[in-house]
Amino acid sequence: MPLIFILLCSISSTDGEFERTVFEDPSEPWEAPPDRGTSSVNRDDFALRLPRSAPDALRYEPGVFVQQTAHGQGSALIRGLTGQQTLLMFDGIRLNNSTYRQGPNQYFFTLDSQTIDRIDVIRGGASTIYGSDALGGALLAKPIEPTWNTKNKITPKILMRAATADVEYGGRAQIDATWNDRIGFVGGIGGRNLGLLQSGGNLTQPAMVPRFGSDGRTQLGTGFGELTADGRLVFRANSTHKITAAAYLYRQSDAPRTDQCPAAYAPYNECLKYNEQLRALSYVRWTSTPKWRGLHTSTSTLSWQRQTERRSLDQPLAYVQNNGHDLVDVLGFSWWGNTDTLDLTPTLHAGATFGAEHESEWLTSDASITFTDISVTRGLSRGQYVSGSTYQHGGVFIDPWIRWNNRITLRGGSRVGWASAKSPGDTLSGSDSIDHTWLPLAGHAGLTWDVASWISLLAHFDHAYRAPNLNDLTARQQTGPGFQFENSALKPETADTYEVGFRIKHRFIQTDLWGYHTRLKNAVIKALRNISECPADTPQCNASWSRVQLTNADGVSIIWGTEGVITLFLPWYFSIRSTLSYALGKDSHEIPLSRIPPFNGTGELTWKHPQGFTAGGAVRWATSQTRLAPVDQVDARIPLGGTPGFVVADLRMSYRTRRAITVSLVFENILNAAYRYQGSSINGPGRGLMFLAEIGPFWR
């Protein structure tokens, strides 16, 4: 890094200080690259679609399939991969930590959608710039910013939301303030309560979870409470320096894990519940725009995150309650920079993005058993993880590009990463001590040919990696396919992705079509195990109806598919948008990979009048998924033989006044279809209404 900095300084511009009275915000280097398969969801989409969560906002994006293990959870599958094989980021800060599971997890749900201005979806490997875990892609959430203006101004905003399918009610109070065009603040508090979710009924081919109430529609093991708070302070010191200090808090309480409340074959009153799901994030960022040729923009971020989970598994008939508590602290630092556009010749231009980051994690975990009939609690020798474990990871990268004749762009880059996992082990439970270090590499190369000003052809190759984390190496936990226990000998997994794309950007039509082929090496998969292989001092393993262990797959696993989105802009303020996604995955023995979504797509018809009226309809559909991996066949969330296909239709209306009042209404699932996304523990909401009212200034 010192050599890079010296080089950048040596080619800096000598034109003198750049003088401006207003800070010019640069484009963040962590924004979605222009030559990849990407899509975005913004505030206007949120206001029209009324998603229940951040993952729910992605249901209309190509190549994305949203799974829900519980009503208070959601995980996006990107090109058939999810969990720790996709990367989640908020304002350029990694959310992934060393406890992220191999399967779907709930952590993108812990982003309050009311604090998000935009979500960018990157489809395909992206480890060169974003680091470990980005095998299937990355989700980049960008927060709302203060509304800058030339006058001192304090503007409040109130948001109210309700839905009938889950008796949801909640809201948010927000303050947006600026002073002297130098200091800006936006922040607020919010909360909501959601009850039992009603579906359109049970599936014609039902799964073993969830269990339903006497009406055949009310899904037991749903409902939760939510509290959020956030604040973002921005100081524009002068025309080239900006300092941001921000904090975000999310707390979810009393959220049942639907597939374990009760679990298949368990008594009716057993329930695994997340008593508390808490995520706290705070950070300080310094952004400068020195406008040197070799360093046009520099961004340094120091962040701290804490993720806390408290769980309880109540078994009243056995007079037992199992309790667990996990806490992860993450201290991170990152530096990103990019060059100015370098004019090598009149027709040849170049530039680069570069950076480095490092994160240190500390893990605390404990578990206990309470015998409720005698009020005695016994601590276990270890929790879901081994307390005292640590994890370190980071990397350095450079991502240059070169453009010729404003028609052909070549882009490529490389990263040197590092990861280190340490665990003290636990003798009583037979948990091995761990001290592993890996130095994985990543890289990519791509070409974009602008055939015309509105037509582009794209080709890209990417090599991404994911180093094993503490969940892989030490965790013991209940999952959909059964009780899962650790494997301390796992190797890093890698993904080589070959993809070609076709893009049209015209005032009448926009299209983004991609085909891809991904080769996974050392892919981490779940393998079925016998009861005799259960680890010591782990009664949950012996009591489970099936057991799995993580292992590296033999040979090369393959995922190939196609995805696309097309938008037509029609006369009289109409537009049509449609997406299609297909993926097929198999291992080296021709056995299907787990959790691969079925052929699916969406369609949206929208009429948007300049006077603020918006109306339209939307449809989501999926064919049945009968290609199941062995672990899918024992997963209680998946019906016997596979998940049935579905078609769901919604009607939408929205009105925004000039006085900054927005009212939105969605009539969801108007056909009252009984449906489920593959791998979910809940059926989708039945026929109902969703309502949103915003009173206050526009977001932009």
N, C-alpha and C positions, 0 to 999 in steps of 0.2 A: 504493500500500500504506500509506503513512503516514496518508492520509485515512481509510482503512478502520479502521486501528487506533484513531485518535482517536474515530471514531464508536462503535466497540465499547466503548471505555472510558467514553464519555459516557453510555451506557445500562446500565452495569454495575450490579449489585445493590448496595444499601446495607445489606443484612441482616447484614453483618459476616463474619468469616472462617468458612468451613465447617470444622467440627471433626469429624475422624474419626481413629481410631488406625490404621486399615488403609486402604491405598490402594485406591480403587475404580477398577478398570480400565474406561475408557470404550470404547465401540465405535469402532473405527478409522474415520476418514472415508473410507478407500479400500476399505471393504467393499462388496460388491455391492449396488446400489440395490434396494429392495424392489419397485419398479414396473416392472421389466424382465424379459426372459426370462433366468432364471438357474438354475443348479443347482450342487450342491456334492458333493465327494468328501471323505470324512473318514478318520480312522485305522481305524475299524471296517470301512469299505469296503476299505481297503488290506489289512487282515488277512484278509478273506474272499476277495477276488479275486486277491491276490498279483500285482500288476502288476510287470513287469520294469523299469519306469522311470516317471518322472512323466508323460510323454505317454501311456504305456500305461494309466495309471490313468483316463484320460478316455474309454475306448472305450465305456462304457455311458452316456454323457451325450448328451441330445438335441441335435441340431444340430452335433455334433462328430464328425469323421472323422479318424483318425490315420494319417498316411503315414510310411513308413520308407524313406529312401534307403539306409540301412545298418543292420546289426544294432545298432550303437552309436549310432544317431541316431533321432529321432522328432519329428514336427511335426504339430501339431493344426490341422486346417482347421475354422474356425468359419463356418458359413453359406457355405461354398465358398471362403473366403479364408484364406490362411496366410502364413507368412514375415513379411516386413516389413509386411504389411497387417493383422496381429493384434498386440496388445500383450501382452507377458509382464511380470509384476511379481512380486517376492518381498518380502514384508513391506512393501509400499508403495513399493518402490524399483524403478525401471524396469530391466529386463534388456536391452531393445532398445538397440542402439547403432548407429552409423553404418555398420557393415559387414554388417548383416543383409541377407540376399538377398531377391530378389523372389519366389523360390520357397521350397519347404520348407527349413528349416534345422534344425540339431541342438541349438540352445541350451537349449530347455526340458529336454532330456535331461540337461543338466549340473546340474540340481537333484537332490540325493539325496532320493529319496522317503522315506527313513527320518528325515529332518529336517523333513518337512512334516506339519503337523497337519491342514490342510484346503486344498483347491483350489476356489476359486469360479470358475465360468464365466459370463461376461457375453456374451450373444449379441446382436449388433447394434452399431452405431456407439456409441462411448463416449469421444470426444475431449474433450468438455466438461470432465469431471473428470480424465481420465487422460492427455490430451495426444495428440501425434502418434502415428500408426500404428494406432489403434484403429478401423479401418474395418469389419472383420468382427466384432470383439469383443475381449475381454480375458480373460486367465487370471491370477487373483490367488492366488498361493501364500502361505499363512500358516505360519510355522515353529512348531515345538513350543516351549513355554514351560516354565520351571521349575515343578515341582509344589509349590504353596505349602501350608504347614501351620503349625500353631501351635507346633510343636516343632522344635528343631534336628535336621536329619536329612540323612544322606548315603546315597543309595540307588543302587547300581549296576544295570546292566541289560545283558544279553547277547542278541544276536540272531544266529541262524544261518539261512542260506537255501541251498537247492539246487534244481536243476531238471535233468531228464534230456535234454530236447530239444536243449539247447546245452551240456550238461555244466557247468552253472553251479554254483559254490560260492563262498560268501563269508559275511561277517558284519559285526557292528558291536558295539563296546564303548562303553557310555555311562554317564555319571555325572550324577545329578540331586541337587542339594544346596540346602538353604535354611538360613538362620541368622536367628533372631530375627524372622522374618516380615518382614524388611526387605531381606535380600540373598539372591538366588537365582541359581543357575548350572545350566545344562544344556549338555552338550557330549559329544563322542565322536569316535572314529575308526572308519573302516570301509573295506572293500575287497571286491572280488570279481573272479573270473576267469571268462570265458565262452569256450567253444570254438566250433567250427563248428556252425552251426544246422542241424538236420535238420527238413525239412518233411514233410508227408504225401505228398510226391511232386511231380513237375512238373505244371504245369497242362495240361489238355487242349488249351489254346490257349496255348502257352508264349511268354514274352517272350525277348528276346535276352540278358538278364541276369537272375539270376546264372548262372554255370556250375555244373554239378553234378558231384559225385564219381561214381565207377563204380557206386555203389549206387542212383543216381537220386534220392536223398533229401538227401544232405549238400551244403549250399550253400557253395561256395567264396567267399572274400572276406568271411567273417564271423568273429566272435570278437574279443575285446578284453580289456584289463585296466582296472581302475578303483580309485581311491584317493580317500577323502573324509576331511575333518576339519572340525570346527566347534566353536564355543564361544559361549555366550550368557550374559552377566552382567547381572543386573537389580538396580538399587538403588532401593528405595522410600525416598526421603529423608524424606517425611512424608506426610500424608494427601492432598496435592494435587500432589506432584511425583514423577516417576519418571524415572530415567536408565537407558538400555539401551546396552550396548556389545556388539557381535556381530561375528563373523568366520566366513566359510564358504569352504572350499577344495574344489574338485573337479578331479581330474586323471584323464584318460583316456589310455591309451597303446596304441600298436600297433593302432589301429582301422582296418581297411580300409574304403574307400568302395566298397560292394559293386558298384555299377553301373560302377565303373572298375577292378575287380580280378578279371579283366580287363574292359576295356570291350568293347562290341560290335565285332566285326571285328578286335580287337587280338589279338596273340599270347597264348597261354595263360598265360605267365609275367609279363605286365605287370601292375602293381598300383599304384594310388594309395592311399596310406596316411596317416592322421593319426598321425604319430609321437607327437605330444603335443597334447591338447586340454585347456587349463587355464583355469579361471575362478576368480578370487579376489574376494571381496566383504567389505568391512569397513565398519562404520558406527557412528555414535553418535547416539542419539535422546533428546530431552528431551520428555517428555509431562507436561503440567500440566492440572489441572482447576480453574481459578479459580472456576468456578460462577457467573460473571457472566451476566447475561441475554444480553448481546451476544457473549460469548466463553465458552462453557461448557467447551470443550476446546481445547487448543493443542498441536500436535505439530510439532517441528522436527527435521530429520534432515540430517546431514552424512555423505556416503558417498563411498567410493572403490572402483572396480572395475578389474580388469585381466583382459582376455581374450587368451590367447595360443594361436596355432596354429602347429604345425610339420608340414609335409607333405613327402612324397617320392613321386615317380612313377618307379618302376623300370621300365626298358626293357632287359632283359638282352641281347636279340638285337641291339639297336642299340648296346650298350655305353654307355648313357646313363642318368643319373639326374637328374631335374629336382627341385629343392628350393625350398621356399617357407617364409617365416616372416613372420607378421603379429602385431602387438601393438597393442592398443587400451587406453589409459588413460582412465578416465572419472571426473571429479570432479563430484559433484552436491550440490545443496542444495534442500530442499523445506520448505515451511511449510504446514500444514493447520490449519483451525479450523472450529468450528461453534458455532452459537448454542444457547442453551437454548430450549425450546419457549415461544413468546411467545403468551400468551392475549389475543388482540385483543378478543374478546367471549366470552361463555360458550359459544358454539357455533363460534367461528372461531379457529383456532390457526395459527401460522406458525413458520418457522425457516429456517435456511440453512447450507450448507457452503461454504467459500471457501478459497482458497489460492494459492500461487505456487511455481514451481520453476524451476531452471536447471541445465543440465549442460554441461560443457566436455569435449571429447574430443580426444585427441592420437593420431595413427596413425603407426606405424612398419611398413614393409613392405619386404622384399627377396627376391630370387630368384637362383638360380644353376643352372648346368648342370655336372655332373661327367661327364667322359669316363672311364668305369671301366676301359677297357683300357690307358690311359696315366696314370691317376690325376691328371688335371688338372681343376681347377675354374675355371669362368669365371663371374664375376658378371654379371648382366643389369642393364640401366640402370634397371629398375623391377621391383617385385614384383607381386603380385596387385593391389595398390593403389599409389598414388604416395606414397612416404614423405614425411613432413613435412606431410601434410594435416591439417586441423583441422575440427572441427564444433562449433557452439554451438546450443543449442535450449532452449526453455522456454516459460513462459506464466503468465498469471494468470487466475483463474476465480472465478465466484460461481454457486451453485446453490441458489436459494431454493425453498421449498415452502409451500403453504397448504392447510389442511384445514378443511372445513365440515361441521358436524353429525356428525362421526365417520363420514361416509359417502363424501364426495367429496374427493379430494386432487388438487390441481394442482401440478405440479412443472416447473420450467424453469430454464435456465441458459445462460450464455455464457462464452466464453473468447477471449482475445486471445493468440495464440501468436507465436513468432518462431523462426526457424531461419537459420543462416548456415553455408555450406560454403566452405572455402578449400583450394586445392591448388596447389602450385608448378608442376605440370606436368612434362613430361619430353620434351625435344626429340628425343632419339634414338629413342624409341618413338612419337613423334607424339601424346603425351598433352597435351591442352590444359590451360593454367592455368585455374583456376576461382576466382571470387569472387562468390558468389550470396547474396542475402538475401531471405527471404520473411517475410511477416506474415500468416499464415493465421488465419481465424476459425472457431470452432465454436460450436454451440448446440443445444439440444434443448428440447422441451416435451412434456409427457405428462399424461394424466388417468387416475385410478383411481377406479372407482365400486364401492364395496362394497354390492352389492345386498342381501346378507345378511351375517351375521357370518362365513359360511363360503364365500361366492361373491363373486368380484370380476370386473369387466370392465375391461380396460385398453386404452388407445390411446396411441401414442407416435410422435413424429417426432424424428429426429436428423440433424444435419449434422456429419460428421466429416471430418478431413483427414489427409494424410500428406505431409510435405515430402520431396523427394528427398534421399537420403543419399549418403555417399561410395561405397557399393557401386554405386548407380545411376550416379553421375557419373564414377567413375574405375576400376571393377573390370574385370579380365579374368580369366576363370575357366572351368573346365570344368563344365557343368551336364548334366542329363539329356538335353535336346534337342540338345546340342552345345556348342561353344565360344561363350561369351557375352562381348561386349565393350561398352564403356561408351557413354554418350550424355550429353555435358556440357550439353545444351540442354533437359533434361527439366523439366517443370512440376509443381507439386504436384498430387496427385490428391485428389479429394473423394468422399464418399459421402453421399447423402441416403437415409435409411431410414424407410419408413412401416411401422408394424406394429400389429397388434391382437392382444389376448390374452384368454384365459378361464382363470380360476384357481379351483380348489376346494381348500379346506383343512378337512377333516373328519376325525373320528377313524376313520372307516371307509374314506375315499377321499381321495386327494390327486391333483390334476390340474393340469397347466400346459400349455396349448395356444396356439400362436402361428402367425400368418401374417404374412409380411413381403414387402416390395418394396424393393429397393435399387437406386439409380441411381448408377452410378460415372461421374464426369466426369474426363477426362484420365487414365483408368486406365492404369497402366504395364503393358505387355504385351511379350512376346517376338516380334520380327519376324524372319523368315528372311532371311539375307543371302548374297551370293555370295562366292566365295573372293577375288575382286578387291577386295572391300571390307574385307578384313582389315587391321587396323592394323599399323604398321611394327614390326619387331623382336619379332614375336610368332609364333614357329614353331608353337606349339600350335594357333593358329587355322588356319594353312595345312594342318596335318596332320589336323584334325578332319574327321569325315565329314559334319557340318553345322555351320552357324554362325548365331548369333542376336544381335540387338541390342535393347536395351530402347528402347521408344518410347512416347509417349502415344497412346492410341487415339483415333481420330476419333469425334466424336459422343458418345453416351451408351451405356455398357454397362449391362446390366440383370441382376440376380440376383433371382429371386423364389422363394419356397418356403414350406414349412410344417414345423413340428416340434412334438413334444409328448411328454409323459411322464405316465403314469398309474400310481399305486400303490394297490393294494387291500390293506387290513388284514383278514385273515380270522380265524376262530376257531382255537383250538388253536395259537396262535403262528405261523401261516403268514402270508406276505405275497407278493404278486405285483407286480412292477414291469416296465413295458414302455415302450419309446421308439420313436418313428418320426421319420424325417427325410427331407425331399425338397428338392432345390434344382435350379434350371435357370438357366443363365447364357448370355447371348449379347451380342454387340457390336451396334453400330448397323447392321452389314451382315448381321445374322442369323447370324453365324458363332459357333459355340459358344465359350465362354470356357474357358481351360485349367484343368485340375485340379478341375473341379466333380465332387463325389462322386455316386455313383449313389443311388437310393432304398435306404435302409438302416434297420436297427432292431435292437433288442435285447429280450430277455426274461429275467427272473430270478424263480425260485421259491425262497423262503427259509423255512426253519423255524428259529426262534430261541427256544430254551428259556431260562427265567430262570436255570436252574442252570449256564449257560455253554456248552451245546451249540448249535452252529449247523450246518445242513446245507442243501443245495439244489442246484439246477442252473441253468445259464445258457446262452443261445443268442445268437449274433450272426449277422446275415445281411445280405446286400446283393445287389441285382440286378446284372446286367451293365451296364457303362457303355460305350456305343457312340457317344455324342455326344462327338466329339473335336475339339479345336482343331487348327489346322495344326501347331503345335509338338508337340502330343501324338502326332500321327501319325508323327513322326520321333523320338520319345522311345523309347529302347531299353528302358525300364522297362515300357512299355505294350505288351501283345501286339497283333499286327496285327488291326485291326478293333475293339479294345477289350478291357477287362478282364472276364473271366467273373465271374458271380455266385457266391455261396457261402453255405453254412450251416455254422456251427461250434458245437459243443456241448461244455460243460464240466460236471463234477461237482465239488462243493465240500464240505468238512467243516472245522469248526473247533471247538476246545474251549478254554475259558478257565477256569482253576481259581481258587479264592479266594485261593490263594497267589501269584497274579499270574504264572502260567505259561500261555502261549498256544501252542497247536500248531495249525497250519493245513495242509491238504492240498488240492491242486487236481489233479484228473485232467483234463488239458486235451486238447481236440480228440479226444474219445472215438471219433469216427467216422473219424479219421485223414484228414480232408479235405485236399486240396491247394487252397490258397486264397491270394489276395493282395488287399490293399487297393489301390485305384486309385492309380497313380502310384508305388507302392513298388518298390524294387529287390529285395526278398526276399519269398519266400513265408512265410506264417505257420508257426509251430511245428507239427510233427506230433504224433501221440499221445504223451503223456508225463505225467510227474508233476512237480509243483512242491511244495516243502516249506518251511515256515517255523516256527521255534521262537523264542519270546521268553521269556526268564527274567528277571523283574524286576518293578518296580512298574507299575501301570496308568499309561497316559498321562494320564488325567484323575483 
